[in-house]
Amino acid sequence: MKRLLVLLFLLNCATFLLAQDSLTYEIFPLVENHISYQRIVEAPGKSKDDLYKMIKSWSVSAFNSQKDALQSEDRVTGLIIYKFNFNSSFESPKIDGASTTIPTTYWQNLKFYIKDGKLKIIIDNLSLMMNESTFNVETYALDIKAFNDKAIEDVKKTMKVSEKLERQMRENASNYDRSVIRNFSEADKEIKKLLAGVETYIKSGKSEFDF
């Protein structure tokens, strides 16, 4: 029994450390211990008002509905905030010889701080919707551990679970966690692609307002 408890503890630690290390050091950028993508785009010769209009023009094609995505804007201070999402998916690890495609949706805030000749872009507040559950990506490691523990305890309330079965359930959860973290890399690529697209648009100097 003591050996089993040690094994379960190590499995939990392995899941937690895998998520924590990958999240903090290998995938998402951190600013003051929070996930935050930040980019400053230089736009010589463009006034704050010019850049404001360019961002509004860019967002029309970037979002299905700018009205739905727009959270806040202030033309005087030069601030625009959008909340947007993109979809992804991953193959779950095989359980009993079968796997399935898991749909995911990532939500985040996109903030533009605009002034004459430059703007600062920040993407933060990243969350993950997976099936019917939503997780804060920053705290995924802790949240998923609590989620898995509760799921196993719920099963144990309705049926007798052997030590072997519980070990297998925790191993399945750990493998599933690894698949989710690999999916984080796809989210990272998508966010970087969006940032690069905004920068390219701004530096092109083209605007539908220029005619």
C-alpha positions, 0 to 999 in steps of 0.5 A: 500500500505504501508503495502504491501511495508513493507511485501515485504521488510520483505520477501526480508530480510528473503531470504537474512538473511536465505542465509547469516546466513546459508552460513556463520555460518552453512555450508561452512568453512570461512577463512578470510571471504572467503569459503575455505576448508583447510587440512594439511596432515602429511606424515613422510618419504615421500619426496616432490617428492614422494608426488607430484607423489602420488597426480598425481597418485591419480588424474588419478582415481579422475578425468575423465580427468586429462588433463582437470582438471589440471590448473597449476603445478610446480614440483620445488615449489611443487604446483598443482592446479586442477579445478573440478566439481561434480553434485547434484540435489534438489527438487524444492518447490511445485508451483501450486501443482507441483515440479521438480528436479533441476540439479546443478553442483558445480565447485571449485579449488583444490590446493596442496602445497607440501613439504617434509613430508607434504602437504596442501590441499585447496578447494576454489572458489566455484561456483554453476551452476543451470539450465542455471545460475551460481552463486558465492556461497560466494555471493549467498545471494546477487546475488539471490536477484538481480536475483529474483528482475529482474525476477519479474520486467521482468514479470511485463513488459509483464503482469499486476501483482497484489499485491497478485501475486507479494507477491506469486512470492516473497514467491515462490522465498524465498521457492526456495532459502531455497531448494538451501541452503539445497543443499549446505549441500550436496555440503559440504559433497561431498567436505569433502568426497574428502578431506578425500579420498586424506588424506586416499590415502596419509597416506596409503603410497601406490603409483603406482610408488612403484614397 
